[in-house]
Amino acid sequence: MDRRKLEEKFFMGLMIASTFIVVGSLFAVFAVVIWKGAPALNLSMITQTPKGGYYLGKEGGILNAIIGSLYLAGEATALAFLLSLPIALYLNEYAGKSRLASFIRLSLDVSAGVPSVVYGAVGFTFMLYLRMRVSLFWGIITVTLLILPIMARAMDEVVAMVPFKLREASYAVGATRLETVLKVISRQALPGILTAVLLAFGRGIGDAASVLFTVGYTDRIPASLFDPAATLPLAVFFQLGTAIPEVQQRAYASAAILLILTLSFSVASRLLTRKFSKFVVR
């Protein structure tokens, strides 16, 4: 058999094996979490806050952690979006191929690779310096710093893929650079921007190390930005560390709820992306 055909079959088999390993690992995680958490999954888990003795296996739920996670990840993602989109548009439409643009991209890449616990430590340091206590506000700031580089670089790549001919056509009909950026480029890049937002949201809602020192943990639903809040990753962490089997089952149930939330937002984003992709010029 020809050597080139052997190489092609070898690498094709390698790709198929890699795909099965990744997909199989994903299904294995879902299977383990659902299997171990199913006995504890019930309506009270998502409709009640922890009651007295909850961490000893008694009644209650994790409504506080669900709402806290949505507050934290949602507001951090919104804040990161308000900062990331202007950065991506500036890098592509104004900075061009300058040294400043290269430096900003390098800084974002380095920041995206920093471990999340480092962001938590930095947020905790500022919090102590300002003599403030743990709160939802500091958790939002920390998670925003964590997901900002990821979102900004993803948007940067998406905006760079917009065909240059669209810019030329916009300028040809008399549009200014700002009008082109806001009405043409942003609209063409919208499906990719939604994907970047989803990517950042998933990282924010699933991270525990960055908020362990800044957001605290409480059995109550936060009433303001300056109240401590619970999150689902921390709920899993604290419940799984106990020696009581019932509480450990609730940890896996909490993980299952977190996976379902993330999957739901992923599916919704895909549907929105498909809808807006109809208006994108290829």
N, C-alpha and C positions, 0 to 999 in steps of 0.2 A: 504494500500500500504506500502511496505517495506520502512523503514526510510532512508536507503541508496539510494534508487531510488528517494525519494523525495529530498534529498540533491543534488543528481546528476542533477535532473531536475531544481532545484532552481539555482544552480551555472551555468548550461548551459544557462538558461534564462538570468542570470546576464551578462554572457559573450556576448550573442547576443545583449542585450540591450546596453551594453557598446560600442560594435562595431558600432551599428547604431548611437549612440550619436556622436562618433568620426567622422565617415564618413559623417553623416548629418551636423555636424558643418563645416567640410571642404567644402562641397557643398554649404552650406549657405554663407560662406565667398566668394566663387567664384561667387555665384549668385548675392549677394549684390554689389560686386565690378563691375561686368560686367554690371549689370542693371543700376547702377548710372554712370558708366564711358562710356558706349556705345555711348551716344550722342556726346562725345568729341573725340572718337577714330577716327582718320583719318590718312592719309599718312603723312601729315605735322607734326604730333606729333612725328614721329620717324625719320624724315628726315631733320628737321630744328631745329636750336637753338632759344632760346627766342629772340624776337625782341622788339623794343620799345613799351611799353604798354602791353606786354604779361601778366603781372600780374594784368592788369586791364580788361582782357578779349579780348585783341586784338590778332593779328596773332603771329605765332611762334610755337615752339615745345620743346621737352625735349631731343633732341639728345645729348646735353651736359651732362645731367644726366645719360643717358644710357651708353655712352662711359665712363664717369667718374666711374660709378659703375663697369663696366667690368674691367677697369684698376685697380681699387682699390681691388676688390675681387679676380681678377685673379692673380695679382702680390702678394698679401698677401697670397693666397692659395699656390702659388708656393714656396714662402719663408718658409711658415710653413711646407710644405711637405719636403723641404730640411733639416729641423731641426727635424721633427717628426719621419721620417723613421729611421734615425740612433738611436734615443732614443728608439724606439720600439725594434729594433734589439739588441741593447745593453742590454736592460732589460731582454730579453728572452734568448739570446745566450751567454752573458758574465757575467751579474750580478747575474743571477740565482735567488735564494731565499734569498739573502743576505739582511741585514738591509738597505743597501743603496738603493736596488731596491724597498723595501717597502716604504722607505721615498720618493723616486722619484714618485712613484705611488700616494702616499698620497698627495704630493705637487701638482701633476697634477689634482687630483680630486678636491682639494680645489680651485685651480685656475680656473677650469672649472665652479665652482659655483659662482665666483665673478661677480657681476652685470657689464654689459658692460659699464655703465656710469663711473664706477670706473677706468676702463682702459682708458677711454677718459680723465678723470681728471689727471691721472698719465702722459699720453702722453702730455697733455697741460702743466703740470708742468715742464717737461723736456724741452719742446719747449720754454717756457719762460726763463728757466734757461740758455739755450744756445742762447737766444735772437734771435730766428728764428720765422718766421711768419708761419701762417697756410699754408699747402701745401699737395699735394698728397703723398709726401714722408712720412710725419708724420702720415697721415691716414693709409698708408700701414703698418707702424711699429705698430700702435695701433691695427689694425685689426689682424695682425699676432700674437700679444700677446694674443688677444682674442680667436682666433681659434686654436692656438697651443695646448693647453691642450686637447681640444676635439679631435683633429686629432691624437695626440700622444697616448691617451688612447684607442681610437678605433683601431688604428694600433697595439697597444700592445696586445689587446684581440685577434685580427685576427692572428697575428704571433704565439701566444700561442696555437692556435688551429691546427697548422700544425703538422701532426703525427710525433712522435719521430722516428718511423721506417725509415722515409725518411732521417733523419739525420744520422742514423746508416748506411743505405745503401750508402750514400754519402761518409762517412768516410771509409767504407769498400773498396771502389774502389780507395782510395788514395787521395781524395779531402781534402784540408785543411779546417779549420773552416771558414776562410774568403770566400773561394770558395763556401762552402756549404751555407753560409748566402746569398751571392749575386746571386748564380745561381740556388739554389734549394728552399730555404725557401722563398725568395722574390717572386719567380715565383708562388709558391703554394699559397701564400697569396695575390697575385695580385688582384683578384676580391674583396676581403674585403678591400684592400688598396684603390681601386677606390671608394668604398662606403664611406670610411672615408673621402676621399678628397671631395666627393660630399656633405657630411654632413657639413664639414667645410666651403665649398664654399657657401652653402645656408645660413649658419649663417652669413658669412661675407658680402654677398651682401644685406642681408635684415636688417642689424643692422644700427640704426641711432644714438643711444646715444654715441657710442664709437668714432664716427667721427664728432660729432657736434662741438667740440671745436678744432679739429686738422686739418681737411681737408678743412674747410671753405665752401663757396658756391659761385659759379660764373656762369654767363651765357655763358662763353666761354669753349671750349674744351681745356683741359690742354695740353700745348706743351712740358712740361718737368716735372720732378718729383717735382720740387720746385715751381710749380704753384698751386694755389688753384683749387679745382675741385668740381663739383656738383655730387650728388648721387641720385638715385631714392627714397630711403627712406626720404631723406631730402627734395626732391622735393614734395613728398606727404605731408610732415609735413608743409612746408611753404605755399603750395597752399591751403591746407585744413583749414588753419588758417585765411584765408581771408573771407570777407563778400560778395564777388561777386559770384553769383551762377555759372557763366561760368567757373571761376577759380576752384571752388570746384569740378565741373564735371571733369576738367582736373586732379585734384588730384586723383580721382577714376580711371581715365584712366591711369595715371602713375602707380597706384597700380596694375592695370590689366596687364600692360606691365611687371612689376616686377614679377608677378605671372607666366606669360607666359615664361619669361626667366628662372626662377627657374625650372618650369616644364619641359622645353626643355632640360636643362642640366640633370635633373633627368632621363628623358627617355633615353637620350644618354648614361648616365652612366649605366643604367640597361641593355641596349643592349650590351655595351662593357663588362659588368660583365658576361652576359650570354655567350658571345663569348669566354672569357678567362676561364670560368668555365669548359669548355670541357677538359682542360689540367690539371685540378686539381685532385689529387689522393684523394679518399675518404677513 
